[in-house]
Amino acid sequence: MERLILIETSTALCSAAIAEDGAVVSYRESSLPKAHASLTAVFIDEMLKERNISMSDCDAVCVSMGPGSYTGLRVGVSTAKGLCFGSGKPLIAVGTLDTLVAQAAAENLLPEGCLHVVPMIDARRMEVYSGIFTPEGRQIKETSPVIVEQGCFDELLEKGPVLFIGDGAGKCADLLAHENATFVQCCPKASSMTAPAMAEYKEKRFKDVAYFEPFYLKEFVATTSRKKLF
């Protein structure tokens, strides 16, 4: 049996799952604001107890590698590294956009005749982190920040049905309105990491636990609060 722990904390949704032989057997999620740090490890502990297993019974830990929330990614990666260091299990990472594409297929969200999937992670204002994929999950345009403007995906949409999916998809619906466009506003889930995580595990594409860093895509910029402290 191949048993993986899956951790997804790249957006507002904090989630974790345990998958056995490619099927999710335990799952937790929460959309409580800023709760990733307090809930991620708790979720994993609860699921291990629920399955009456320990880390020694698992084969690997998979974490979302981004892009996404700087803080969320740090929490997920730190938790995953801690589990791997403590148990000696390998670390796997799956891109946030890959998870969204897998989620579209797993939850039957693909429109009829879909030719392309465009996952979108909200990057504030009218910017998203995005890429272009086939419905089968093959990436054909690299992940990059995109400032969404009216008609910017028209060339792709003229070719046929396109699914825009992610927590940045909803805000783009009016600007990208087209008869071939379908929009699904959602966050990536740990349960949807199962297929890409299993592919990484079978190919033994493990990360260096000591040196692995999330794919932020942009540097974190600290801001100064305008509130008076005294």
N, CA, C and O of each residue as an XYZ file, in Angstrom:
920
protein
N       0.838     -1.203      0.000
C       0.000      0.000      0.000
C       0.870      1.250      0.000
O       1.854      1.335      0.735
N       0.497      2.219     -0.834
C       1.190      3.502     -0.873
C       0.318      4.535     -0.155
O      -0.804      4.818     -0.577
N       0.846      5.088      0.926
C       0.062      6.015      1.758
C       0.775      7.362      1.818
O       1.935      7.443      2.222
N       0.076      8.411      1.414
C       0.647      9.759      1.378
C      -0.135     10.705      2.273
O      -1.359     10.617      2.373
N       0.584     11.611      2.920
C      -0.035     12.733      3.607
C       0.014     13.928      2.664
O       1.062     14.224      2.091
N      -1.111     14.614      2.501
C      -1.225     15.725      1.560
C      -1.561     17.007      2.313
O      -2.460     17.019      3.153
N      -0.836     18.093      2.012
C      -1.021     19.368      2.706
C      -1.193     20.486      1.685
O      -0.336     20.684      0.824
N      -2.310     21.220      1.782
C      -2.574     22.332      0.848
C      -2.924     23.595      1.659
O      -3.987     23.676      2.274
N      -2.019     24.564      1.645
C      -2.222     25.793      2.424
C      -1.896     27.038      1.613
O      -1.546     28.068      2.187
N      -2.004     26.965      0.297
C      -1.552     28.060     -0.561
C      -2.543     29.207     -0.686
O      -2.178     30.285     -1.156
N      -3.801     28.996     -0.270
C      -4.816     30.040     -0.385
C      -5.557     30.185      0.949
O      -5.057     29.758      1.990
N      -6.733     30.779      0.914
C      -7.496     30.995      2.150
C      -7.992     29.695      2.759
O      -8.283     29.650      3.954
N      -8.094     28.641      1.966
C      -8.537     27.339      2.463
C      -7.348     26.533      2.966
O      -6.380     26.317      2.237
N      -7.427     26.097      4.204
C      -6.400     25.220      4.780
C      -6.945     23.799      4.753
O      -8.015     23.539      5.303
N      -6.225     22.876      4.122
C      -6.725     21.508      4.043
C      -5.600     20.490      4.105
O      -4.448     20.788      3.787
N      -5.957     19.283      4.521
C      -5.001     18.182      4.600
C      -5.755     16.881      4.357
O      -6.951     16.783      4.633
N      -5.050     15.894      3.844
C      -5.692     14.619      3.529
C      -4.695     13.482      3.671
O      -3.483     13.695      3.680
N      -5.223     12.280      3.780
C      -4.423     11.062      3.693
C      -4.975     10.257      2.524
O      -6.179     10.017      2.439
N      -4.091      9.844      1.631
C      -4.489      9.041      0.475
C      -3.805      7.682      0.554
O      -2.619      7.588      0.874
N      -4.548      6.654      0.266
C      -4.011      5.291      0.243
C      -4.291      4.679     -1.118
O      -5.440      4.583     -1.548
N      -3.222      4.266     -1.789
C      -3.328      3.682     -3.125
C      -4.167      4.550     -4.066
O      -4.987      4.051     -4.836
N      -3.937      5.868     -3.978
C      -4.583      6.783     -4.903
C      -5.985      7.209     -4.536
O      -6.630      7.913     -5.313
N      -6.486      6.802     -3.366
C      -7.829      7.185     -2.930
C      -7.751      7.912     -1.594
O      -7.022      7.491     -0.696
N      -8.496      8.998     -1.462
C      -8.511      9.761     -0.215
C      -9.328      9.009      0.829
O     -10.486      8.664      0.593
N      -8.715      8.758      1.985
C      -9.393      8.011      3.052
C      -9.680      8.881      4.270
O     -10.440      8.483      5.152
N      -9.079     10.065      4.323
C      -9.343     10.985      5.426
C      -9.073     12.405      4.939
O      -8.140     12.640      4.171
N      -9.902     13.357      5.393
C      -9.789     14.723      4.878
C     -10.242     15.726      5.928
O     -11.187     15.480      6.678
N      -9.548     16.867      5.968
C      -9.924     17.972      6.831
C      -9.742     19.283      6.061
O      -8.829     19.413      5.247
N     -10.623     20.251      6.330
C     -10.439     21.566      5.730
C     -11.063     22.630      6.616
O     -11.967     22.356      7.405
N     -10.560     23.854      6.467
C     -11.117     24.995      7.183
C     -10.838     26.260      6.396
O      -9.755     26.446      5.841
N     -11.847     27.131      6.363
C     -11.683     28.434      5.707
C     -11.627     29.561      6.739
O     -11.792     30.729      6.388
N     -11.396     29.219      8.002
C     -11.252     30.246      9.024
C     -10.067     31.144      8.685
O      -9.010     30.639      8.307
N     -10.214     32.451      8.808
C      -9.127     33.370      8.447
C      -7.876     33.156      9.290
O      -7.957     33.006     10.510
N      -6.727     33.142      8.637
C      -5.425     33.105      9.289
C      -5.296     31.964     10.298
O      -4.669     32.119     11.346
N      -5.893     30.819      9.973
C      -5.860     29.686     10.898
C      -4.908     28.578     10.450
O      -4.821     27.536     11.098
N      -4.202     28.797      9.355
C      -3.339     27.742      8.817
C      -2.318     27.246      9.850
O      -2.124     26.042     10.015
N      -1.670     28.191     10.541
C      -0.617     27.820     11.480
C      -1.160     27.016     12.652
O      -0.468     26.142     13.176
N      -2.371     27.295     13.062
C      -2.940     26.615     14.218
C      -3.661     25.320     13.857
O      -3.894     24.486     14.733
N      -4.018     25.134     12.591
C      -4.841     23.978     12.223
C      -4.124     22.886     11.436
O      -4.510     21.720     11.525
N      -3.099     23.228     10.674
C      -2.494     22.240      9.773
C      -1.985     21.012     10.514
O      -2.341     19.886     10.166
N      -1.165     21.215     11.517
C      -0.627     20.084     12.279
C      -1.730     19.345     13.036
O      -1.681     18.123     13.180
N      -2.718     20.090     13.516
C      -3.851     19.479     14.231
C      -4.621     18.552     13.303
O      -4.982     17.441     13.692
N      -4.873     19.001     12.079
C      -5.580     18.179     11.098
C      -4.846     16.855     10.869
O      -5.462     15.789     10.850
N      -3.536     16.936     10.699
C      -2.758     15.728     10.413
C      -2.794     14.773     11.592
O      -2.961     13.566     11.416
N      -2.640     15.309     12.790
C      -2.705     14.469     13.987
C      -4.069     13.791     14.103
O      -4.149     12.604     14.420
N      -5.132     14.539     13.848
C      -6.480     13.966     13.915
C      -6.657     12.834     12.907
O      -7.227     11.793     13.234
N      -6.177     13.032     11.701
C      -6.355     12.015     10.662
C      -5.551     10.759     10.949
O      -6.030      9.648     10.719
N      -4.332     10.925     11.449
C      -3.524      9.757     11.794
C      -4.219      8.929     12.882
O      -4.255      7.701     12.813
N      -4.764      9.614     13.874
C      -5.486      8.904     14.948
C      -6.761      8.263     14.411
O      -7.125      7.157     14.810
N      -7.431      8.961     13.511
C      -8.653      8.425     12.904
C      -8.374      7.122     12.161
O      -9.181      6.193     12.193
N      -7.229      7.063     11.496
C      -6.855      5.856     10.744
C      -6.087      4.840     11.598
O      -5.736      3.754     11.139
N      -5.839      5.228     12.855
C      -5.092      4.376     13.778
C      -3.719      4.006     13.218
O      -3.303      2.848     13.249
N      -3.024      5.037     12.701
C      -1.686      4.848     12.140
C      -0.765      5.945     12.668
O      -1.213      6.883     13.327
N       0.518      5.814     12.372
C       1.495      6.835     12.731
C       2.268      7.233     11.477
O       2.040      6.684     10.399
N       3.188      8.197     11.625
C       3.988      8.619     10.478
C       4.813      7.482      9.912
O       5.103      7.466      8.716
N       5.194      6.539     10.742
C       6.001      5.405     10.261
C       5.219      4.526      9.288
O       5.809      3.753      8.533
N       3.888      4.645      9.309
C       3.051      3.861      8.401
C       2.805      4.580      7.073
O       2.166      4.033      6.174
N       3.310      5.795      6.957
C       3.134      6.571      5.728
C       4.388      6.481      4.857
O       5.478      6.209      5.361
N       4.232      6.708      3.560
C       5.354      6.578      2.630
C       5.987      7.899      2.243
O       7.166      7.933      1.891
N       5.231      8.992      2.298
C       5.770     10.297      1.919
C       4.806     11.386      2.354
O       3.647     11.128      2.680
N       5.317     12.611      2.350
C       4.509     13.790      2.646
C       4.536     14.684      1.417
O       5.604     14.982      0.882
N       3.361     15.110      0.969
C       3.276     15.993     -0.195
C       2.710     17.337      0.227
O       1.710     17.397      0.942
N       3.344     18.412     -0.211
C       2.906     19.763      0.142
C       2.742     20.605     -1.119
O       3.418     20.384     -2.124
N       1.839     21.564     -1.046
C       1.683     22.506     -2.152
C       2.917     23.397     -2.225
O       3.333     23.968     -1.217
N       3.500     23.517     -3.412
C       4.725     24.297     -3.565
C       4.463     25.724     -4.051
O       5.399     26.514     -4.178
N       3.184     26.062     -4.326
C       2.865     27.398     -4.796
C       2.674     27.425     -6.309
O       2.785     26.402     -6.985
N       2.386     28.621     -6.824
C       2.354     29.911     -6.136
C       1.123     30.061     -5.264
O       0.199     29.249     -5.319
N       1.128     31.133     -4.445
C       0.014     31.374     -3.557
C       0.407     32.324     -2.453
O       1.343     33.112     -2.588
N      -0.325     32.238     -1.354
C      -0.073     33.089     -0.200
C       1.289     32.808      0.406
O       1.621     31.659      0.697
N       2.079     33.860      0.596
C       3.407     33.698      1.181
C       3.315     33.009      2.538
O       4.008     32.022      2.783
N       2.470     33.520      3.410
C       2.353     32.953      4.755
C       1.810     31.540      4.719
O       2.318     30.657      5.411
N       0.771     31.319      3.910
C       0.192     29.985      3.813
C       1.190     28.952      3.336
O       1.268     27.856      3.891
N       1.952     29.291      2.315
C       2.955     28.367      1.797
C       4.029     28.060      2.842
O       4.471     26.918      2.968
N       4.447     29.089      3.591
C       5.459     28.881      4.630
C       4.954     27.904      5.690
O       5.697     27.035      6.147
N       3.691     28.053      6.077
C       3.118     27.159      7.080
C       3.096     25.719      6.571
O       3.520     24.796      7.266
N       2.600     25.543      5.357
C       2.509     24.195      4.802
C       3.855     23.530      4.653
O       4.025     22.369      5.027
N       4.824     24.263      4.105
C       6.152     23.690      3.886
C       6.851     23.405      5.214
O       7.503     22.371      5.363
N       6.719     24.305      6.165
C       7.340     24.082      7.471
C       6.762     22.843      8.152
O       7.497     22.055      8.748
N       5.447     22.676      8.059
C       4.804     21.499      8.649
C       5.275     20.226      7.960
O       5.608     19.239      8.616
N       5.300     20.257      6.626
C       5.726     19.082      5.864
C       7.178     18.719      6.174
O       7.505     17.544      6.339
N       8.039     19.722      6.253
C       9.444     19.459      6.570
C       9.582     18.853      7.961
O      10.372     17.931      8.165
N       8.818     19.367      8.911
C       8.873     18.831     10.259
C       8.482     17.367     10.294
O       9.122     16.564     10.974
N       7.442     17.018      9.568
C       7.009     15.625      9.505
C       8.079     14.736      8.863
O       8.335     13.621      9.318
N       8.692     15.251      7.806
C       9.716     14.472      7.105
C      10.982     14.320      7.940
O      11.561     13.235      8.002
N      11.410     15.400      8.578
C      12.595     15.324      9.436
C      12.378     14.329     10.570
O      13.262     13.532     10.884
N      11.214     14.379     11.174
C      10.943     13.533     12.325
C      10.767     12.067     11.994
O      11.066     11.197     12.813
N      10.282     11.792     10.793
C       9.970     10.397     10.426
C      10.952      9.784      9.437
O      10.990      8.566      9.263
N      11.757     10.644      8.783
C      12.664     10.139      7.762
C      11.980      9.836      6.446
O      12.568      9.194      5.575
N      10.736     10.292      6.287
C       9.991     10.045      5.052
C      10.332     11.104      4.002
O      10.691     12.226      4.356
N      10.225     10.762      2.714
C      10.559     11.727      1.654
C       9.514     12.817      1.496
O       8.353     12.652      1.869
N       9.955     13.933      0.932
C       9.094     15.089      0.693
C       8.785     15.197     -0.795
O       9.674     15.096     -1.640
N       7.518     15.403     -1.094
C       7.048     15.622     -2.461
C       6.393     16.997     -2.511
O       5.813     17.442     -1.520
N       6.479     17.671     -3.647
C       5.808     18.966     -3.805
C       5.021     18.971     -5.110
O       5.484     18.466     -6.133
N       3.833     19.546     -5.057
C       2.962     19.651     -6.224
C       2.579     21.113     -6.421
O       2.236     21.794     -5.455
N       2.630     21.595     -7.633
C       2.272     22.980     -7.928
C       0.801     23.255     -7.665
O      -0.050     22.402     -7.916
N       0.503     24.437     -7.162
C      -0.877     24.815     -6.879
C      -1.741     24.762     -8.135
O      -2.897     24.342     -8.081
N      -1.184     25.184     -9.252
C      -1.958     25.168    -10.492
C      -2.250     23.741    -10.940
O      -3.328     23.459    -11.465
N      -1.293     22.843    -10.735
C      -1.508     21.431    -11.082
C      -2.653     20.849    -10.254
O      -3.458     20.062    -10.752
N      -2.712     21.245     -8.991
C      -3.791     20.765     -8.121
C      -5.143     21.231     -8.621
O      -6.101     20.457     -8.626
N      -5.238     22.489     -9.044
C      -6.508     23.011     -9.549
C      -6.953     22.292    -10.820
O      -8.143     22.034    -11.004
N      -6.009     21.970    -11.688
C      -6.353     21.237    -12.912
C      -6.851     19.834    -12.561
O      -7.834     19.355    -13.127
N      -6.162     19.184    -11.623
C      -6.593     17.852    -11.172
C      -7.964     17.929    -10.506
O      -8.780     17.018    -10.645
N      -8.211     19.021     -9.783
C      -9.491     19.216     -9.105
C     -10.625     19.353    -10.116
O     -11.720     18.829     -9.908
N     -10.358     20.054    -11.200
C     -11.373     20.225    -12.247
C     -11.801     18.879    -12.818
O     -12.985     18.639    -13.058
N     -10.824     18.010    -13.031
C     -11.139     16.689    -13.578
C     -11.837     15.811    -12.537
O     -12.820     15.136    -12.845
N     -11.324     15.824    -11.304
C     -11.863     14.961    -10.258
C     -13.292     15.318     -9.881
O     -14.081     14.439     -9.535
N     -13.629     16.604     -9.946
C     -14.960     17.056     -9.542
C     -15.891     17.299    -10.732
O     -16.943     17.922    -10.592
N     -15.489     16.802    -11.897
C     -16.312     16.909    -13.111
C     -16.715     18.351    -13.424
O     -17.877     18.636    -13.713
N     -15.742     19.241    -13.360
C     -15.985     20.659    -13.597
C     -15.667     21.088    -15.024
O     -15.954     22.220    -15.413
N     -15.079     20.195    -15.796
C     -14.686     20.541    -17.164
C     -15.920     20.701    -18.052
O     -16.783     19.823    -18.074
N     -16.012     21.812    -18.780
C     -17.150     21.975    -19.703
C     -17.036     21.000    -20.870
O     -15.948     20.515    -21.180
N     -18.137     20.726    -21.496
C     -18.122     19.794    -22.620
C     -17.189     20.289    -23.725
O     -17.253     21.449    -24.130
N     -16.331     19.407    -24.202
C     -15.407     19.755    -25.270
C     -14.258     20.636    -24.839
O     -13.605     21.258    -25.677
N     -14.001     20.701    -23.549
C     -12.956     21.596    -23.027
C     -11.603     21.336    -23.694
O     -11.139     20.198    -23.764
N     -10.984     22.408    -24.180
C      -9.679     22.295    -24.821
C      -8.543     22.734    -23.902
O      -7.432     22.208    -23.980
N      -8.833     23.711    -23.022
C      -7.785     24.230    -22.153
C      -8.333     24.528    -20.765
O      -9.508     24.851    -20.594
N      -7.455     24.412    -19.785
C      -7.781     24.795    -18.411
C      -6.800     25.884    -17.998
O      -5.588     25.738    -18.157
N      -7.339     26.976    -17.466
C      -6.512     28.092    -17.009
C      -6.733     28.269    -15.504
O      -7.677     28.943    -15.092
N      -5.869     27.668    -14.684
C      -5.993     27.871    -13.240
C      -5.527     29.271    -12.868
O      -4.568     29.786    -13.443
N      -6.207     29.883    -11.907
C      -5.892     31.254    -11.508
C      -5.846     31.373     -9.993
O      -6.832     31.099     -9.309
N      -4.695     31.784     -9.474
C      -4.549     32.063     -8.052
C      -4.566     33.573     -7.865
O      -3.808     34.293     -8.514
N      -5.423     34.045     -6.985
C      -5.579     35.483     -6.770
C      -4.279     36.112     -6.278
O      -3.676     35.638     -5.315
N      -3.853     37.186     -6.946
C      -2.642     37.909     -6.546
C      -2.965     39.373     -6.267
O      -2.106     40.245     -6.401
N      -4.216     39.634     -5.876
C      -4.696     40.980     -5.539
C      -4.943     41.823     -6.792
O      -4.382     41.578     -7.860
N      -5.801     42.821     -6.614
C      -6.261     43.684     -7.698
C      -6.678     42.806     -8.881
O      -7.390     41.820     -8.690
N      -6.250     43.148    -10.092
C      -6.628     42.337    -11.250
C      -5.479     41.461    -11.733
O      -5.378     41.151    -12.920
N      -4.624     41.071    -10.813
C      -3.508     40.186    -11.148
C      -3.770     38.787    -10.610
O      -4.330     38.617     -9.528
N      -3.357     37.790    -11.383
C      -3.460     36.396    -10.967
C      -2.164     35.677    -11.307
O      -1.425     36.095    -12.198
N      -1.894     34.591    -10.589
C      -0.824     33.664    -10.965
C      -1.494     32.591    -11.806
O      -2.437     31.939    -11.357
N      -1.009     32.412    -13.016
C      -1.735     31.548    -13.932
C      -0.810     30.793    -14.872
O       0.390     31.057    -14.941
N      -1.392     29.858    -15.583
C      -0.698     29.090    -16.619
C      -1.775     28.513    -17.517
O      -2.962     28.731    -17.271
N      -1.392     27.789    -18.541
C      -2.358     27.144    -19.425
C      -2.052     25.649    -19.475
O      -0.906     25.245    -19.670
N      -3.096     24.832    -19.296
C      -2.960     23.380    -19.247
C      -3.943     22.728    -20.204
O      -4.955     23.321    -20.579
N      -3.631     21.508    -20.590
C      -4.619     20.681    -21.266
C      -5.512     20.071    -20.184
O      -5.101     20.015    -19.025
N      -6.713     19.616    -20.520
C      -7.580     18.993    -19.516
C      -6.946     17.767    -18.856
O      -7.331     17.381    -17.752
N      -5.976     17.161    -19.536
C      -5.299     15.976    -18.978
C      -4.204     16.356    -17.993
O      -3.618     15.479    -17.357
N      -3.915     17.653    -17.853
C      -2.946     18.089    -16.867
C      -1.580     18.448    -17.409
O      -0.668     18.710    -16.626
N      -1.404     18.468    -18.720
C      -0.102     18.847    -19.285
C      -0.020     20.365    -19.404
O      -0.888     20.991    -20.011
N       1.012     20.949    -18.831
C       1.154     22.401    -18.856
C       1.779     22.836    -20.172
O       2.838     22.341    -20.559
N       1.115     23.773    -20.864
C       1.605     24.212    -22.170
C       2.020     25.684    -22.164
O       2.575     26.176    -23.147
N       1.754     26.385    -21.065
C       2.285     27.737    -20.878
C       2.723     27.866    -19.435
O       1.973     27.538    -18.516
N       3.945     28.347    -19.238
C       4.530     28.374    -17.913
C       3.761     29.278    -16.954
O       3.059     30.203    -17.362
N       3.917     28.980    -15.679
C       3.283     29.754    -14.626
C       3.901     31.145    -14.550
O       5.123     31.294    -14.540
N       3.037     32.167    -14.495
C       3.531     33.543    -14.450
C       2.452     34.457    -13.878
O       1.277     34.089    -13.855
N       2.846     35.661    -13.412
C       1.836     36.647    -12.999
C       1.184     37.227    -14.253
O       1.867     37.540    -15.229
N      -0.135     37.365    -14.218
C      -0.869     37.908    -15.365
C      -1.793     39.018    -14.879
O      -2.591     38.811    -13.964
N      -1.686     40.189    -15.489
C      -2.649     41.260    -15.220
C      -3.797     41.073    -16.205
O      -3.631     41.226    -17.415
N      -4.962     40.741    -15.661
C      -6.103     40.402    -16.512
C      -6.752     41.671    -17.051
O      -7.157     42.558    -16.300
N      -6.837     41.728    -18.375
C      -7.462     42.845    -19.067
C      -8.501     42.304    -20.038
O      -8.439     41.140    -20.434
N      -9.423     43.116    -20.407
C     -10.482     42.679    -21.304
C      -9.901     42.118    -22.600
O      -9.103     42.762    -23.282
N     -10.326     40.904    -22.911
C      -9.904     40.271    -24.157
C      -8.546     39.610    -24.145
O      -8.096     39.124    -25.183
N      -7.867     39.573    -22.991
C      -6.486     39.063    -22.997
C      -6.398     37.559    -23.251
O      -5.320     37.055    -23.567
N      -7.508     36.835    -23.120
C      -7.500     35.406    -23.419
C      -8.346     35.079    -24.650
O      -8.663     33.915    -24.893
N      -8.710     36.097    -25.423
C      -9.592     35.875    -26.575
C      -9.004     34.901    -27.582
O      -9.729     34.078    -28.141
N      -7.704     34.982    -27.821
C      -7.071     34.079    -28.800
C      -7.252     32.625    -28.388
O      -7.516     31.763    -29.226
N      -7.107     32.357    -27.087
C      -7.293     31.001    -26.580
C      -8.761     30.599    -26.653
O      -9.085     29.469    -27.018
N      -9.642     31.524    -26.305
C     -11.075     31.235    -26.276
C     -11.651     30.991    -27.669
O     -12.620     30.249    -27.821
N     -11.062     31.608    -28.670
C     -11.541     31.403    -30.041
C     -11.299     29.971    -30.515
O     -11.938     29.517    -31.464
N     -10.392     29.266    -29.869
C     -10.076     27.885    -30.269
C     -11.099     26.882    -29.751
O     -11.234     25.790    -30.302
N     -11.835     27.254    -28.673
C     -12.817     26.327    -28.110
C     -12.997     26.555    -26.631
O     -12.435     27.501    -26.080
N     -13.789     25.688    -25.957
C     -14.114     25.862    -24.542
C     -12.888     25.888    -23.621
O     -11.969     25.078    -23.743
N     -12.916     26.851    -22.696
C     -11.832     27.020    -21.730
C     -12.433     27.095    -20.331
O     -13.430     27.784    -20.115
N     -11.827     26.385    -19.385
C     -12.235     26.480    -17.988
C     -11.241     27.356    -17.236
O     -10.042     27.075    -17.227
N     -11.738     28.416    -16.606
C     -10.940     29.247    -15.713
C     -11.319     28.840    -14.295
O     -12.486     28.936    -13.914
N     -10.352     28.391    -13.518
C     -10.661     27.837    -12.200
C      -9.663     28.331    -11.155
O      -8.472     28.466    -11.437
N     -10.159     28.598     -9.949
C      -9.281     29.010     -8.864
C      -9.890     30.151     -8.075
O     -10.985     30.615     -8.395
N      -9.191     30.607     -7.046
C      -9.739     31.688     -6.231
C      -9.578     33.047     -6.890
O     -10.017     34.059     -6.344
N      -8.951     33.079     -8.064
C      -8.836     34.316     -8.829
C      -9.722     34.330    -10.063
O      -9.721     35.303    -10.817
N     -10.484     33.251    -10.276
C     -11.282     33.139    -11.506
C     -12.512     34.040    -11.485
O     -12.854     34.651    -12.497
N     -13.174     34.122    -10.342
C     -14.422     34.864    -10.269
C     -14.282     36.331    -10.618
O     -15.142     36.892    -11.297
N     -13.209     36.959    -10.161
C     -13.048     38.393    -10.400
C     -12.739     38.708    -11.860
O     -12.802     39.864    -12.279
N     -12.405     37.674    -12.633
C     -12.058     37.887    -14.043
C     -13.232     37.629    -14.986
O     -13.126     37.865    -16.189
N     -14.346     37.147    -14.444
C     -15.448     36.692    -15.291
C     -15.983     37.784    -16.216
O     -16.225     37.534    -17.397
N     -16.166     38.978    -15.691
C     -16.727     40.051    -16.530
C     -15.762     40.464    -17.636
O     -16.174     40.680    -18.776
N     -14.494     40.572    -17.303
C     -13.503     41.007    -18.296
C     -13.272     39.957    -19.383
O     -12.963     40.295    -20.525
N     -13.421     38.694    -19.023
C     -13.114     37.606    -19.960
C     -14.369     36.946    -20.515
O     -14.292     35.862    -21.093
N     -15.521     37.583    -20.348
C     -16.784     36.998    -20.799
C     -16.716     36.596    -22.274
O     -16.350     37.387    -23.143
N     -17.087     35.326    -22.525
C     -17.025     34.780    -23.883
C     -17.873     33.520    -23.892
O     -18.003     32.852    -22.867
N     -18.444     33.192    -25.029
C     -19.300     32.009    -25.103
C     -18.546     30.721    -24.802
O     -19.157     29.725    -24.414
N     -17.231     30.726    -24.974
C     -16.423     29.530    -24.701
C     -15.792     29.526    -23.306
O     -15.026     28.620    -22.977
N     -16.105     30.524    -22.495
C     -15.481     30.637    -21.172
C     -16.398     30.110    -20.071
O     -17.581     30.446    -20.016
N     -15.832     29.280    -19.198
C     -16.527     28.810    -18.000
C     -15.665     29.180    -16.799
O     -14.450     28.987    -16.820
N     -16.293     29.711    -15.755
C     -15.556     30.166    -14.580
C     -15.996     29.395    -13.336
O     -17.188     29.276    -13.052
N     -15.018     28.879    -12.604
C     -15.292     28.185    -11.339
C     -14.442     28.828    -10.257
O     -13.217     28.714    -10.263
N     -15.099     29.497     -9.337
C     -14.422     30.147     -8.215
C     -14.253     29.131     -7.091
O     -15.242     28.677     -6.515
N     -13.015     28.771     -6.774
C     -12.764     27.788     -5.726
C     -11.305     27.849     -5.297
O     -10.464     28.433     -5.980
N     -11.024     27.240     -4.162
C      -9.646     27.113     -3.689
C      -9.146     25.698     -3.944
O      -9.946     24.763     -3.962
N      -7.849     25.519     -4.142
C      -7.312     24.166     -4.287
C      -7.460     23.382     -2.994
O      -7.339     23.951     -1.909
N      -7.720     22.082     -3.095
C      -7.920     21.222     -1.935
C      -6.832     20.141     -1.863
O      -6.334     19.671     -2.885
N      -6.485     19.767     -0.651
C      -5.490     18.709     -0.468
C      -5.939     17.404     -1.111
O      -5.114     16.656     -1.635
N      -7.230     17.128     -1.076
C      -7.742     15.889     -1.665
C      -7.483     15.821     -3.162
O      -7.337     14.737     -3.727
N      -7.425     16.998     -3.807
C      -7.198     17.035     -5.260
C      -5.725     16.882     -5.635
O      -5.390     16.792     -6.816
N      -4.851     16.851     -4.636
C      -3.425     16.659     -4.885
C      -3.081     15.195     -5.143
O      -1.967     14.886     -5.566
N      -4.025     14.298     -4.894
C      -3.742     12.863     -4.893
C      -3.091     12.375     -6.183
O      -2.031     11.749     -6.141
N      -3.712     12.652     -7.327
C      -3.179     12.138     -8.596
C      -1.796     12.690     -8.920
O      -0.887     11.907     -9.196
N      -1.599     14.015     -8.898
C      -0.249     14.512     -9.180
C       0.776     14.085     -8.130
O       1.943     13.876     -8.461
N       0.359     13.954     -6.876
C       1.287     13.517     -5.832
C       1.719     12.070     -6.050
O       2.891     11.734     -5.881
N       0.777     11.224     -6.424
C       1.115      9.821     -6.697
C       2.068      9.705     -7.876
O       2.964      8.862     -7.879
N       1.870     10.562     -8.885
C       2.768     10.545    -10.044
C       4.187     10.923     -9.620
O       5.156     10.306    -10.063
N       4.306     11.939     -8.759
C       5.623     12.344     -8.255
C       6.250     11.225     -7.431
O       7.447     10.961     -7.549
N       5.455     10.572     -6.606
C       5.968      9.508     -5.740
C       6.463      8.311     -6.562
O       7.543      7.780     -6.304
N       5.677      7.897     -7.538
C       6.066      6.730     -8.346
C       7.339      7.000     -9.143
O       8.125      6.085     -9.384
N       7.547      8.260     -9.554
C       8.755      8.613    -10.292
C       9.916      8.983     -9.365
O      11.011      9.313     -9.818
N       9.646      8.918     -8.046
C      10.660      9.229     -7.014
C      11.258     10.629     -7.193
O      12.460     10.837     -7.026
N      10.385     11.576     -7.536
C      10.830     12.962     -7.675
C      10.709     13.655     -6.309
O       9.812     14.463     -6.073
N      11.638     13.309     -5.433
C      11.610     13.815     -4.070
C      12.391     15.127     -3.945
O      13.343     15.371     -4.687
N      11.974     15.960     -2.997
C      12.640     17.229     -2.743
C      13.659     17.082     -1.616
O      13.540     16.206     -0.760
N      14.654     17.952     -1.634
C      15.628     18.003     -0.550
C      14.947     18.662      0.647
O      14.605     19.844      0.607
N      14.757     17.890      1.703
C      14.004     18.396      2.854
C      14.677     19.625      3.468
O      13.996     20.542      3.927
N      15.988     19.644      3.476
C      16.708     20.759      4.108
C      16.628     22.051      3.301
O      16.548     23.136      3.877
N      16.648     21.945      1.984
C      16.792     23.142      1.159
C      15.566     23.519      0.335
O      15.563     24.564     -0.315
N      14.537     22.698      0.348
C      13.358     23.011     -0.467
C      12.691     24.298      0.003
O      12.516     24.519      1.201
N      12.320     25.149     -0.962
C      11.600     26.386     -0.686
C      10.366     26.449     -1.590
O      10.397     25.940     -2.710
N       9.287     27.065     -1.118
C       8.092     27.200     -1.961
C       8.359     28.069     -3.192
O       9.307     28.853     -3.230
N       7.505     27.909     -4.182
C       7.572     28.697     -5.406
C       6.678     29.916     -5.215
O       5.482     29.874     -5.505
N       7.275     31.009     -4.722
C       6.479     32.195     -4.418
C       6.079     32.967     -5.666
O       5.033     33.617     -5.688
N       6.899     32.899     -6.698
C       6.723     33.614     -7.960
C       7.049     35.092     -7.819
O       7.612     35.698     -8.732
N       6.693     35.680     -6.663
C       7.049     37.063     -6.382
C       7.694     37.128     -5.014
O       7.398     36.321     -4.133
N       8.582     38.101     -4.845
C       9.197     38.297     -3.541
C       8.174     38.860     -2.558
O       7.321     39.669     -2.924
N       8.273     38.420     -1.306
C       7.397     38.948     -0.267
C       7.777     40.391      0.017
O       8.953     40.713      0.182
N       6.768     41.260      0.073
C       7.001     42.668      0.365
C       6.286     43.019      1.663
O       5.060     42.952      1.742
N       7.057     43.393      2.677
C       6.466     43.791      3.951
C       5.958     45.215      3.852
O       6.585     46.061      3.216
N       4.826     45.481      4.479
C       4.270     46.822      4.466
C       4.206     47.372      5.882
O       4.167     46.621      6.856
N       4.197     48.686      5.976
C       4.137     49.346      7.275
C       2.674     49.673      7.600
O       1.974     50.282      6.791
N       2.226     49.271      8.771
C       0.862     49.523      9.169
C       0.606     51.010      9.320
O       1.462     51.746      9.811
N      -0.584     51.459      8.896
C      -0.956     52.856      9.042
C      -1.642     53.108     10.385
O      -1.944     54.251     10.728
N      -1.881     52.059     11.128
C      -2.527     52.231     12.420
C      -1.532     52.772     13.444
O      -0.367     52.373     13.454
N      -1.985     53.663     14.290
C      -1.145     54.171     15.354
C      -1.072     53.156     16.491
O      -2.093     52.672     16.978
N       0.147     52.847     16.899
C       0.327     51.868     17.962
C       0.273     52.512     19.336
O      -0.039     51.850     20.326
N       0.576     53.804     19.398
C       0.566     54.512     20.686
C      -0.200     55.826     20.539
O      -0.328     56.577     21.505
